[in-house]
């Protein structure tokens, strides 16, 4: 049975993989304020939701120091 720390790390690894694999598939039409197409899902565009996710990823990397998270 994995320790609590190992189990938490496995879950965080799954979370990071899921966040970074998200892609905008066009199902949601949420234009930006200037009318341009919005992409609030992937890291291909830059809006505040991606910034919040990126902040969390950077804090995780700062805590773990895992070079695999800098990809």
N, CA, C and O atoms as a Tripos MOL2 file, in Angstrom:
@<TRIPOS>MOLECULE
protein
  284   283    71     0     0
PROTEIN
NO_CHARGES

@<TRIPOS>ATOM
      1 N           0.8480   -1.1810    0.0000 N.3       1 UNK1
      2 CA          0.0000    0.0000    0.0000 C.3       1 UNK1
      3 C           0.8920    1.2430    0.0000 C.2       1 UNK1
      4 O           1.7880    1.3510    0.8370 O.2       1 UNK1
      5 N           0.6590    2.1990   -0.9400 N.am      2 UNK2
      6 CA          1.5140    3.3780   -0.9900 C.3       2 UNK2
      7 C           1.2660    4.2910    0.2140 C.2       2 UNK2
      8 O           0.1700    4.3380    0.7730 O.2       2 UNK2
      9 N           2.3160    5.0070    0.5870 N.am      3 UNK3
     10 CA          2.1690    5.9530    1.6840 C.3       3 UNK3
     11 C           1.2650    7.0950    1.2430 C.2       3 UNK3
     12 O           0.9890    7.2570    0.0550 O.2       3 UNK3
     13 N           0.8070    7.8840    2.2100 N.am      4 UNK4
     14 CA         -0.0650    9.0110    1.8990 C.3       4 UNK4
     15 C           0.6230    9.9800    0.9410 C.2       4 UNK4
     16 O          -0.0010   10.4940    0.0130 O.2       4 UNK4
     17 N           1.9050   10.2240    1.1710 N.am      5 UNK5
     18 CA          2.6540   11.1200    0.2870 C.3       5 UNK5
     19 C           2.7650   10.5800   -1.1250 C.2       5 UNK5
     20 O           2.6320   11.3270   -2.0940 O.2       5 UNK5
     21 N           3.0110    9.2750   -1.2450 N.am      6 UNK6
     22 CA          3.1020    8.6570   -2.5710 C.3       6 UNK6
     23 C           1.7550    8.6960   -3.2850 C.2       6 UNK6
     24 O           1.6930    8.9700   -4.4840 O.2       6 UNK6
     25 N           0.6850    8.4260   -2.5550 N.am      7 UNK7
     26 CA         -0.6510    8.4490   -3.1410 C.3       7 UNK7
     27 C          -1.0110    9.8570   -3.5980 C.2       7 UNK7
     28 O          -1.5960   10.0410   -4.6660 O.2       7 UNK7
     29 N          -0.6590   10.8500   -2.7860 N.am      8 UNK8
     30 CA         -0.9240   12.2340   -3.1510 C.3       8 UNK8
     31 C          -0.1330   12.6100   -4.4080 C.2       8 UNK8
     32 O          -0.6550   13.2650   -5.3090 O.2       8 UNK8
     33 N           1.1110   12.1920   -4.4510 N.am      9 UNK9
     34 CA          1.9560   12.4900   -5.6070 C.3       9 UNK9
     35 C           1.3930   11.8550   -6.8790 C.2       9 UNK9
     36 O           1.4030   12.4770   -7.9410 O.2       9 UNK9
     37 N           0.9030   10.6180   -6.7720 N.am     10 UNK10
     38 CA          0.2970    9.9530   -7.9320 C.3      10 UNK10
     39 C          -0.9260   10.7300   -8.4220 C.2      10 UNK10
     40 O          -1.1190   10.8910   -9.6270 O.2      10 UNK10
     41 N          -1.7400   11.2040   -7.4990 N.am     11 UNK11
     42 CA         -2.9350   11.9780   -7.8740 C.3      11 UNK11
     43 C          -2.5450   13.3130   -8.4960 C.2      11 UNK11
     44 O          -3.1540   13.7480   -9.4720 O.2      11 UNK11
     45 N          -1.5360   13.9590   -7.9350 N.am     12 UNK12
     46 CA         -1.0820   15.2330   -8.5040 C.3      12 UNK12
     47 C          -0.5130   15.0230   -9.9070 C.2      12 UNK12
     48 O          -0.7320   15.8520  -10.7900 O.2      12 UNK12
     49 N           0.2050   13.9350  -10.1200 N.am     13 UNK13
     50 CA          0.7270   13.6290  -11.4530 C.3      13 UNK13
     51 C          -0.4160   13.4400  -12.4480 C.2      13 UNK13
     52 O          -0.3310   13.9100  -13.5830 O.2      13 UNK13
     53 N          -1.4840   12.7590  -12.0340 N.am     14 UNK14
     54 CA         -2.6470   12.5930  -12.8990 C.3      14 UNK14
     55 C          -3.3140   13.9400  -13.1990 C.2      14 UNK14
     56 O          -3.7340   14.1980  -14.3270 O.2      14 UNK14
     57 N          -3.4040   14.7890  -12.1800 N.am     15 UNK15
     58 CA         -3.9900   16.1140  -12.3570 C.3      15 UNK15
     59 C          -3.1860   16.9480  -13.3470 C.2      15 UNK15
     60 O          -3.7590   17.5770  -14.2360 O.2      15 UNK15
     61 N          -1.8630   16.9570  -13.1990 N.am     16 UNK16
     62 CA         -1.0020   17.7050  -14.1110 C.3      16 UNK16
     63 C          -1.1450   17.1800  -15.5370 C.2      16 UNK16
     64 O          -1.2460   17.9640  -16.4800 O.2      16 UNK16
     65 N          -1.1530   15.8650  -15.6940 N.am     17 UNK17
     66 CA         -1.3180   15.2760  -17.0300 C.3      17 UNK17
     67 C          -2.6570   15.6850  -17.6360 C.2      17 UNK17
     68 O          -2.7320   15.9900  -18.8270 O.2      17 UNK17
     69 N          -3.7000   15.6930  -16.8340 N.am     18 UNK18
     70 CA         -5.0130   16.0680  -17.3320 C.3      18 UNK18
     71 C          -5.0940   17.5350  -17.7160 C.2      18 UNK18
     72 O          -5.6310   17.8720  -18.7720 O.2      18 UNK18
     73 N          -4.5680   18.4090  -16.8740 N.am     19 UNK19
     74 CA         -4.6190   19.8550  -17.1490 C.3      19 UNK19
     75 C          -3.8370   20.1850  -18.4170 C.2      19 UNK19
     76 O          -4.3180   20.9350  -19.2670 O.2      19 UNK19
     77 N          -2.6590   19.6400  -18.5440 N.am     20 UNK20
     78 CA         -1.8190   19.9980  -19.6890 C.3      20 UNK20
     79 C          -2.2790   19.3430  -20.9820 C.2      20 UNK20
     80 O          -1.8530   19.7550  -22.0610 O.2      20 UNK20
     81 N          -3.1380   18.3340  -20.9000 N.am     21 UNK21
     82 CA         -3.6350   17.6640  -22.1110 C.3      21 UNK21
     83 C          -4.9480   18.2520  -22.6130 C.2      21 UNK21
     84 O          -5.4110   17.8800  -23.6920 O.2      21 UNK21
     85 N          -5.5570   19.1580  -21.8580 N.am     22 UNK22
     86 CA         -6.8250   19.7360  -22.2880 C.3      22 UNK22
     87 C          -6.6600   20.4810  -23.6090 C.2      22 UNK22
     88 O          -5.6730   21.1850  -23.8210 O.2      22 UNK22
     89 N          -7.6290   20.3160  -24.4800 N.am     23 UNK23
     90 CA         -7.6220   20.9940  -25.7790 C.3      23 UNK23
     91 C          -9.0070   21.5550  -26.0550 C.2      23 UNK23
     92 O         -10.0150   20.9420  -25.7040 O.2      23 UNK23
     93 N          -9.0520   22.7020  -26.6750 N.am     24 UNK24
     94 CA        -10.3060   23.3360  -27.0630 C.3      24 UNK24
     95 C         -10.8440   22.6170  -28.2940 C.2      24 UNK24
     96 O         -10.1970   22.6050  -29.3420 O.2      24 UNK24
     97 N         -12.0200   22.0210  -28.1710 N.am     25 UNK25
     98 CA        -12.5690   21.2580  -29.2960 C.3      25 UNK25
     99 C         -13.7100   21.9820  -30.0070 C.2      25 UNK25
    100 O         -14.3600   21.4020  -30.8770 O.2      25 UNK25
    101 N         -13.9590   23.2360  -29.6520 N.am     26 UNK26
    102 CA        -14.9680   24.0230  -30.3440 C.3      26 UNK26
    103 C         -16.3880   23.8330  -29.8520 C.2      26 UNK26
    104 O         -17.3060   24.4280  -30.4160 O.2      26 UNK26
    105 N         -16.6060   23.0310  -28.8250 N.am     27 UNK27
    106 CA        -17.9660   22.8080  -28.3380 C.3      27 UNK27
    107 C         -18.5630   24.0320  -27.6660 C.2      27 UNK27
    108 O         -19.7820   24.2000  -27.6690 O.2      27 UNK27
    109 N         -17.7460   24.8760  -27.0990 N.am     28 UNK28
    110 CA        -18.2430   26.0290  -26.3620 C.3      28 UNK28
    111 C         -17.8990   27.3020  -27.1150 C.2      28 UNK28
    112 O         -16.7440   27.5210  -27.4830 O.2      28 UNK28
    113 N         -18.8940   28.1340  -27.3410 N.am     29 UNK29
    114 CA        -18.6670   29.4050  -28.0290 C.3      29 UNK29
    115 C         -18.6730   30.5130  -26.9810 C.2      29 UNK29
    116 O         -19.7310   31.0170  -26.6050 O.2      29 UNK29
    117 N         -17.5020   30.8810  -26.5210 N.am     30 UNK30
    118 CA        -17.3630   31.9460  -25.5310 C.3      30 UNK30
    119 C         -16.3350   32.9440  -26.0570 C.2      30 UNK30
    120 O         -15.1490   32.8450  -25.7400 O.2      30 UNK30
    121 N         -16.7940   33.9130  -26.8700 N.am     31 UNK31
    122 CA        -15.8400   34.8590  -27.4460 C.3      31 UNK31
    123 C         -15.2340   35.7730  -26.3800 C.2      31 UNK31
    124 O         -15.8180   36.0090  -25.3220 O.2      31 UNK31
    125 N         -14.0500   36.2730  -26.6970 N.am     32 UNK32
    126 CA        -13.4070   37.2640  -25.8440 C.3      32 UNK32
    127 C         -14.1970   38.5660  -25.9250 C.2      32 UNK32
    128 O         -15.0610   38.7130  -26.7890 O.2      32 UNK32
    129 N         -13.9110   39.4960  -25.0460 N.am     33 UNK33
    130 CA        -14.6310   40.7710  -25.0370 C.3      33 UNK33
    131 C         -14.4980   41.5280  -26.3560 C.2      33 UNK33
    132 O         -15.3930   42.2900  -26.7200 O.2      33 UNK33
    133 N         -13.4020   41.3320  -27.0710 N.am     34 UNK34
    134 CA        -13.2220   42.0300  -28.3470 C.3      34 UNK34
    135 C         -13.8480   41.2760  -29.5180 C.2      34 UNK34
    136 O         -13.6950   41.6910  -30.6670 O.2      34 UNK34
    137 N         -14.5520   40.1740  -29.2460 N.am     35 UNK35
    138 CA        -15.2270   39.4160  -30.2910 C.3      35 UNK35
    139 C         -14.4120   38.3030  -30.9170 C.2      35 UNK35
    140 O         -14.9540   37.4970  -31.6730 O.2      35 UNK35
    141 N         -13.1240   38.2370  -30.6210 N.am     36 UNK36
    142 CA        -12.2880   37.1660  -31.1740 C.3      36 UNK36
    143 C         -12.6590   35.8440  -30.5070 C.2      36 UNK36
    144 O         -13.1690   35.8440  -29.3870 O.2      36 UNK36
    145 N         -12.4110   34.7200  -31.1740 N.am     37 UNK37
    146 CA        -12.7690   33.4300  -30.5810 C.3      37 UNK37
    147 C         -12.0400   33.1920  -29.2600 C.2      37 UNK37
    148 O         -10.8400   33.4450  -29.1500 O.2      37 UNK37
    149 N         -12.7610   32.7110  -28.2750 N.am     38 UNK38
    150 CA        -12.1740   32.4420  -26.9680 C.3      38 UNK38
    151 C         -11.7680   30.9860  -26.8320 C.2      38 UNK38
    152 O         -12.4120   30.0960  -27.3860 O.2      38 UNK38
    153 N         -10.7190   30.7560  -26.1060 N.am     39 UNK39
    154 CA        -10.2510   29.3950  -25.8000 C.3      39 UNK39
    155 C          -9.9210   29.3870  -24.3200 C.2      39 UNK39
    156 O          -8.8200   29.7660  -23.9210 O.2      39 UNK39
    157 N         -10.8710   28.9560  -23.5090 N.am     40 UNK40
    158 CA        -10.6870   28.9670  -22.0690 C.3      40 UNK40
    159 C         -10.3100   27.5920  -21.5350 C.2      40 UNK40
    160 O         -10.3390   27.3640  -20.3250 O.2      40 UNK40
    161 N          -9.9610   26.6850  -22.4250 N.am     41 UNK41
    162 CA         -9.6990   25.3150  -22.0340 C.3      41 UNK41
    163 C          -8.2080   24.9750  -22.0900 C.2      41 UNK41
    164 O          -7.6540   24.4760  -21.1110 O.2      41 UNK41
    165 N          -7.5600   25.2360  -23.2140 N.am     42 UNK42
    166 CA         -6.1790   24.7920  -23.4140 C.3      42 UNK42
    167 C          -5.1810   25.8760  -23.0090 C.2      42 UNK42
    168 O          -5.5610   26.9920  -22.6540 O.2      42 UNK42
    169 N          -3.9200   25.5260  -23.0720 N.am     43 UNK43
    170 CA         -2.8560   26.4890  -22.8240 C.3      43 UNK43
    171 C          -2.3860   27.1240  -24.1340 C.2      43 UNK43
    172 O          -1.3500   27.7890  -24.1600 O.2      43 UNK43
    173 N          -3.1420   26.9220  -25.2300 N.am     44 UNK44
    174 CA         -2.7900   27.5230  -26.5140 C.3      44 UNK44
    175 C          -3.1590   29.0020  -26.5620 C.2      44 UNK44
    176 O          -2.6170   29.7510  -27.3760 O.2      44 UNK44
    177 N          -4.0660   29.4230  -25.7040 N.am     45 UNK45
    178 CA         -4.4730   30.8290  -25.6140 C.3      45 UNK45
    179 C          -4.1780   31.2880  -24.1870 C.2      45 UNK45
    180 O          -3.8700   30.4830  -23.3090 O.2      45 UNK45
    181 N          -4.2790   32.5880  -23.9810 N.am     46 UNK46
    182 CA         -3.9230   33.0880  -22.6630 C.3      46 UNK46
    183 C          -5.0530   33.9460  -22.1080 C.2      46 UNK46
    184 O          -5.2380   35.0910  -22.5220 O.2      46 UNK46
    185 N          -5.7880   33.3950  -21.1880 N.am     47 UNK47
    186 CA         -6.8200   34.0900  -20.4440 C.3      47 UNK47
    187 C          -6.6230   33.7380  -18.9750 C.2      47 UNK47
    188 O          -5.7490   32.9380  -18.6410 O.2      47 UNK47
    189 N          -7.4210   34.3220  -18.1060 N.am     48 UNK48
    190 CA         -7.1930   34.0970  -16.6770 C.3      48 UNK48
    191 C          -7.3390   32.6380  -16.2520 C.2      48 UNK48
    192 O          -6.5940   32.2250  -15.3630 O.2      48 UNK48
    193 N          -8.2530   31.8080  -16.8200 N.am     49 UNK49
    194 CA         -8.3000   30.4080  -16.3520 C.3      49 UNK49
    195 C          -6.9730   29.6750  -16.5650 C.2      49 UNK49
    196 O          -6.5340   28.9120  -15.7050 O.2      49 UNK49
    197 N          -6.3400   29.9130  -17.7130 N.am     50 UNK50
    198 CA         -5.0460   29.2710  -17.9530 C.3      50 UNK50
    199 C          -3.9990   29.8130  -16.9820 C.2      50 UNK50
    200 O          -3.1220   29.0730  -16.5370 O.2      50 UNK50
    201 N          -4.0880   31.0870  -16.6570 N.am     51 UNK51
    202 CA         -3.1480   31.6780  -15.7080 C.3      51 UNK51
    203 C          -3.2630   31.0610  -14.3280 C.2      51 UNK51
    204 O          -2.2550   30.8200  -13.6630 O.2      51 UNK51
    205 N          -4.4980   30.8030  -13.8930 N.am     52 UNK52
    206 CA         -4.7110   30.1650  -12.5930 C.3      52 UNK52
    207 C          -4.1200   28.7550  -12.6030 C.2      52 UNK52
    208 O          -3.4470   28.3490  -11.6560 O.2      52 UNK52
    209 N          -4.3780   28.0100  -13.6890 N.am     53 UNK53
    210 CA         -3.8160   26.6610  -13.8010 C.3      53 UNK53
    211 C          -2.3040   26.6760  -13.8340 C.2      53 UNK53
    212 O          -1.6500   25.8610  -13.1830 O.2      53 UNK53
    213 N          -1.7490   27.6100  -14.5970 N.am     54 UNK54
    214 CA         -0.2930   27.7050  -14.6920 C.3      54 UNK54
    215 C           0.3210   28.0740  -13.3460 C.2      54 UNK54
    216 O           1.3710   27.5470  -12.9780 O.2      54 UNK54
    217 N          -0.3210   28.9690  -12.6150 N.am     55 UNK55
    218 CA          0.1670   29.3320  -11.2840 C.3      55 UNK55
    219 C           0.2350   28.0960  -10.3860 C.2      55 UNK55
    220 O           1.2250   27.8910   -9.6830 O.2      55 UNK55
    221 N          -0.8130   27.2780  -10.4110 N.am     56 UNK56
    222 CA         -0.8200   26.0590   -9.6060 C.3      56 UNK56
    223 C           0.2790   25.0990  -10.0210 C.2      56 UNK56
    224 O           0.9230   24.4820   -9.1720 O.2      56 UNK56
    225 N           0.4980   24.9680  -11.3310 N.am     57 UNK57
    226 CA          1.5650   24.0860  -11.8160 C.3      57 UNK57
    227 C           2.9440   24.5820  -11.3890 C.2      57 UNK57
    228 O           3.8070   23.7880  -11.0160 O.2      57 UNK57
    229 N           3.1460   25.8910  -11.4450 N.am     58 UNK58
    230 CA          4.4410   26.4600  -11.0400 C.3      58 UNK58
    231 C           4.6570   26.2610   -9.5430 C.2      58 UNK58
    232 O           5.7580   25.9120   -9.1160 O.2      58 UNK58
    233 N           3.6180   26.4790   -8.7500 N.am     59 UNK59
    234 CA          3.7600   26.2750   -7.3000 C.3      59 UNK59
    235 C           4.0720   24.8130   -6.9780 C.2      59 UNK59
    236 O           4.8790   24.5280   -6.0940 O.2      59 UNK59
    237 N           3.4300   23.8840   -7.7000 N.am     60 UNK60
    238 CA          3.7230   22.4640   -7.4990 C.3      60 UNK60
    239 C           5.1770   22.1770   -7.8520 C.2      60 UNK60
    240 O           5.8700   21.4730   -7.1170 O.2      60 UNK60
    241 N           5.6370   22.7190   -8.9740 N.am     61 UNK61
    242 CA          7.0280   22.5120   -9.3760 C.3      61 UNK61
    243 C           7.9810   23.1090   -8.3390 C.2      61 UNK61
    244 O           8.9920   22.4920   -8.0040 O.2      61 UNK61
    245 N           7.6680   24.3010   -7.8290 N.am     62 UNK62
    246 CA          8.5280   24.9100   -6.8130 C.3      62 UNK62
    247 C           8.5910   24.0420   -5.5570 C.2      62 UNK62
    248 O           9.6360   23.9520   -4.9130 O.2      62 UNK62
    249 N           7.4870   23.4130   -5.2140 N.am     63 UNK63
    250 CA          7.4360   22.5730   -4.0170 C.3      63 UNK63
    251 C           8.1920   21.2690   -4.2120 C.2      63 UNK63
    252 O           8.9130   20.8270   -3.3180 O.2      63 UNK63
    253 N           8.0290   20.6470   -5.3870 N.am     64 UNK64
    254 CA          8.6340   19.3300   -5.6040 C.3      64 UNK64
    255 C          10.0290   19.4060   -6.2110 C.2      64 UNK64
    256 O          10.8700   18.5490   -5.9420 O.2      64 UNK64
    257 N          10.2850   20.4410   -7.0380 N.am     65 UNK65
    258 CA         11.5620   20.5350   -7.7330 C.3      65 UNK65
    259 C          11.7220   19.4850   -8.8120 C.2      65 UNK65
    260 O          12.8370   19.2470   -9.2770 O.2      65 UNK65
    261 N          10.6340   18.8490   -9.2230 N.am     66 UNK66
    262 CA         10.6770   17.7670  -10.2010 C.3      66 UNK66
    263 C          10.9030   18.3340  -11.6030 C.2      66 UNK66
    264 O          10.0330   19.0300  -12.1270 O.2      66 UNK66
    265 N          12.0550   18.0510  -12.2210 N.am     67 UNK67
    266 CA         12.3270   18.5830  -13.5540 C.3      67 UNK67
    267 C          11.3800   18.0640  -14.6270 C.2      67 UNK67
    268 O          11.2500   18.6930  -15.6770 O.2      67 UNK67
    269 N          10.7170   16.9390  -14.3960 N.am     68 UNK68
    270 CA          9.7670   16.4120  -15.3710 C.3      68 UNK68
    271 C           8.5460   17.3090  -15.5290 C.2      68 UNK68
    272 O           7.8460   17.2370  -16.5390 O.2      68 UNK68
    273 N           8.2900   18.1560  -14.5330 N.am     69 UNK69
    274 CA          7.1300   19.0580  -14.6020 C.3      69 UNK69
    275 C           7.4270   20.2980  -15.4160 C.2      69 UNK69
    276 O           6.5220   21.0930  -15.6680 O.2      69 UNK69
    277 N           8.6510   20.4850  -15.8300 N.am     70 UNK70
    278 CA          9.0160   21.6520  -16.6330 C.3      70 UNK70
    279 C           9.1250   21.2010  -18.0890 C.2      70 UNK70
    280 O          10.2100   21.1720  -18.6700 O.2      70 UNK70
    281 N           7.9970   20.8570  -18.6490 N.am     71 UNK71
    282 CA          8.0030   20.4070  -20.0470 C.3      71 UNK71
    283 C           6.9970   21.1410  -20.8490 C.2      71 UNK71
    284 O           6.8630   20.8930  -22.0470 O.2      71 UNK71
@<TRIPOS>BOND
     1     1     2 1
     2     2     3 1
     3     3     4 2
     4     3     5 am
     5     5     6 1
     6     6     7 1
     7     7     8 2
     8     7     9 am
     9     9    10 1
    10    10    11 1
    11    11    12 2
    12    11    13 am
    13    13    14 1
    14    14    15 1
    15    15    16 2
    16    15    17 am
    17    17    18 1
    18    18    19 1
    19    19    20 2
    20    19    21 am
    21    21    22 1
    22    22    23 1
    23    23    24 2
    24    23    25 am
    25    25    26 1
    26    26    27 1
    27    27    28 2
    28    27    29 am
    29    29    30 1
    30    30    31 1
    31    31    32 2
    32    31    33 am
    33    33    34 1
    34    34    35 1
    35    35    36 2
    36    35    37 am
    37    37    38 1
    38    38    39 1
    39    39    40 2
    40    39    41 am
    41    41    42 1
    42    42    43 1
    43    43    44 2
    44    43    45 am
    45    45    46 1
    46    46    47 1
    47    47    48 2
    48    47    49 am
    49    49    50 1
    50    50    51 1
    51    51    52 2
    52    51    53 am
    53    53    54 1
    54    54    55 1
    55    55    56 2
    56    55    57 am
    57    57    58 1
    58    58    59 1
    59    59    60 2
    60    59    61 am
    61    61    62 1
    62    62    63 1
    63    63    64 2
    64    63    65 am
    65    65    66 1
    66    66    67 1
    67    67    68 2
    68    67    69 am
    69    69    70 1
    70    70    71 1
    71    71    72 2
    72    71    73 am
    73    73    74 1
    74    74    75 1
    75    75    76 2
    76    75    77 am
    77    77    78 1
    78    78    79 1
    79    79    80 2
    80    79    81 am
    81    81    82 1
    82    82    83 1
    83    83    84 2
    84    83    85 am
    85    85    86 1
    86    86    87 1
    87    87    88 2
    88    87    89 am
    89    89    90 1
    90    90    91 1
    91    91    92 2
    92    91    93 am
    93    93    94 1
    94    94    95 1
    95    95    96 2
    96    95    97 am
    97    97    98 1
    98    98    99 1
    99    99   100 2
   100    99   101 am
   101   101   102 1
   102   102   103 1
   103   103   104 2
   104   103   105 am
   105   105   106 1
   106   106   107 1
   107   107   108 2
   108   107   109 am
   109   109   110 1
   110   110   111 1
   111   111   112 2
   112   111   113 am
   113   113   114 1
   114   114   115 1
   115   115   116 2
   116   115   117 am
   117   117   118 1
   118   118   119 1
   119   119   120 2
   120   119   121 am
   121   121   122 1
   122   122   123 1
   123   123   124 2
   124   123   125 am
   125   125   126 1
   126   126   127 1
   127   127   128 2
   128   127   129 am
   129   129   130 1
   130   130   131 1
   131   131   132 2
   132   131   133 am
   133   133   134 1
   134   134   135 1
   135   135   136 2
   136   135   137 am
   137   137   138 1
   138   138   139 1
   139   139   140 2
   140   139   141 am
   141   141   142 1
   142   142   143 1
   143   143   144 2
   144   143   145 am
   145   145   146 1
   146   146   147 1
   147   147   148 2
   148   147   149 am
   149   149   150 1
   150   150   151 1
   151   151   152 2
   152   151   153 am
   153   153   154 1
   154   154   155 1
   155   155   156 2
   156   155   157 am
   157   157   158 1
   158   158   159 1
   159   159   160 2
   160   159   161 am
   161   161   162 1
   162   162   163 1
   163   163   164 2
   164   163   165 am
   165   165   166 1
   166   166   167 1
   167   167   168 2
   168   167   169 am
   169   169   170 1
   170   170   171 1
   171   171   172 2
   172   171   173 am
   173   173   174 1
   174   174   175 1
   175   175   176 2
   176   175   177 am
   177   177   178 1
   178   178   179 1
   179   179   180 2
   180   179   181 am
   181   181   182 1
   182   182   183 1
   183   183   184 2
   184   183   185 am
   185   185   186 1
   186   186   187 1
   187   187   188 2
   188   187   189 am
   189   189   190 1
   190   190   191 1
   191   191   192 2
   192   191   193 am
   193   193   194 1
   194   194   195 1
   195   195   196 2
   196   195   197 am
   197   197   198 1
   198   198   199 1
   199   199   200 2
   200   199   201 am
   201   201   202 1
   202   202   203 1
   203   203   204 2
   204   203   205 am
   205   205   206 1
   206   206   207 1
   207   207   208 2
   208   207   209 am
   209   209   210 1
   210   210   211 1
   211   211   212 2
   212   211   213 am
   213   213   214 1
   214   214   215 1
   215   215   216 2
   216   215   217 am
   217   217   218 1
   218   218   219 1
   219   219   220 2
   220   219   221 am
   221   221   222 1
   222   222   223 1
   223   223   224 2
   224   223   225 am
   225   225   226 1
   226   226   227 1
   227   227   228 2
   228   227   229 am
   229   229   230 1
   230   230   231 1
   231   231   232 2
   232   231   233 am
   233   233   234 1
   234   234   235 1
   235   235   236 2
   236   235   237 am
   237   237   238 1
   238   238   239 1
   239   239   240 2
   240   239   241 am
   241   241   242 1
   242   242   243 1
   243   243   244 2
   244   243   245 am
   245   245   246 1
   246   246   247 1
   247   247   248 2
   248   247   249 am
   249   249   250 1
   250   250   251 1
   251   251   252 2
   252   251   253 am
   253   253   254 1
   254   254   255 1
   255   255   256 2
   256   255   257 am
   257   257   258 1
   258   258   259 1
   259   259   260 2
   260   259   261 am
   261   261   262 1
   262   262   263 1
   263   263   264 2
   264   263   265 am
   265   265   266 1
   266   266   267 1
   267   267   268 2
   268   267   269 am
   269   269   270 1
   270   270   271 1
   271   271   272 2
   272   271   273 am
   273   273   274 1
   274   274   275 1
   275   275   276 2
   276   275   277 am
   277   277   278 1
   278   278   279 1
   279   279   280 2
   280   279   281 am
   281   281   282 1
   282   282   283 1
   283   283   284 2
@<TRIPOS>SUBSTRUCTURE
     1 UNK1         2 RESIDUE 1 A UNK
     2 UNK2         6 RESIDUE 1 A UNK
     3 UNK3        10 RESIDUE 1 A UNK
     4 UNK4        14 RESIDUE 1 A UNK
     5 UNK5        18 RESIDUE 1 A UNK
     6 UNK6        22 RESIDUE 1 A UNK
     7 UNK7        26 RESIDUE 1 A UNK
     8 UNK8        30 RESIDUE 1 A UNK
     9 UNK9        34 RESIDUE 1 A UNK
    10 UNK10       38 RESIDUE 1 A UNK
    11 UNK11       42 RESIDUE 1 A UNK
    12 UNK12       46 RESIDUE 1 A UNK
    13 UNK13       50 RESIDUE 1 A UNK
    14 UNK14       54 RESIDUE 1 A UNK
    15 UNK15       58 RESIDUE 1 A UNK
    16 UNK16       62 RESIDUE 1 A UNK
    17 UNK17       66 RESIDUE 1 A UNK
    18 UNK18       70 RESIDUE 1 A UNK
    19 UNK19       74 RESIDUE 1 A UNK
    20 UNK20       78 RESIDUE 1 A UNK
    21 UNK21       82 RESIDUE 1 A UNK
    22 UNK22       86 RESIDUE 1 A UNK
    23 UNK23       90 RESIDUE 1 A UNK
    24 UNK24       94 RESIDUE 1 A UNK
    25 UNK25       98 RESIDUE 1 A UNK
    26 UNK26      102 RESIDUE 1 A UNK
    27 UNK27      106 RESIDUE 1 A UNK
    28 UNK28      110 RESIDUE 1 A UNK
    29 UNK29      114 RESIDUE 1 A UNK
    30 UNK30      118 RESIDUE 1 A UNK
    31 UNK31      122 RESIDUE 1 A UNK
    32 UNK32      126 RESIDUE 1 A UNK
    33 UNK33      130 RESIDUE 1 A UNK
    34 UNK34      134 RESIDUE 1 A UNK
    35 UNK35      138 RESIDUE 1 A UNK
    36 UNK36      142 RESIDUE 1 A UNK
    37 UNK37      146 RESIDUE 1 A UNK
    38 UNK38      150 RESIDUE 1 A UNK
    39 UNK39      154 RESIDUE 1 A UNK
    40 UNK40      158 RESIDUE 1 A UNK
    41 UNK41      162 RESIDUE 1 A UNK
    42 UNK42      166 RESIDUE 1 A UNK
    43 UNK43      170 RESIDUE 1 A UNK
    44 UNK44      174 RESIDUE 1 A UNK
    45 UNK45      178 RESIDUE 1 A UNK
    46 UNK46      182 RESIDUE 1 A UNK
    47 UNK47      186 RESIDUE 1 A UNK
    48 UNK48      190 RESIDUE 1 A UNK
    49 UNK49      194 RESIDUE 1 A UNK
    50 UNK50      198 RESIDUE 1 A UNK
    51 UNK51      202 RESIDUE 1 A UNK
    52 UNK52      206 RESIDUE 1 A UNK
    53 UNK53      210 RESIDUE 1 A UNK
    54 UNK54      214 RESIDUE 1 A UNK
    55 UNK55      218 RESIDUE 1 A UNK
    56 UNK56      222 RESIDUE 1 A UNK
    57 UNK57      226 RESIDUE 1 A UNK
    58 UNK58      230 RESIDUE 1 A UNK
    59 UNK59      234 RESIDUE 1 A UNK
    60 UNK60      238 RESIDUE 1 A UNK
    61 UNK61      242 RESIDUE 1 A UNK
    62 UNK62      246 RESIDUE 1 A UNK
    63 UNK63      250 RESIDUE 1 A UNK
    64 UNK64      254 RESIDUE 1 A UNK
    65 UNK65      258 RESIDUE 1 A UNK
    66 UNK66      262 RESIDUE 1 A UNK
    67 UNK67      266 RESIDUE 1 A UNK
    68 UNK68      270 RESIDUE 1 A UNK
    69 UNK69      274 RESIDUE 1 A UNK
    70 UNK70      278 RESIDUE 1 A UNK
    71 UNK71      282 RESIDUE 1 A UNK
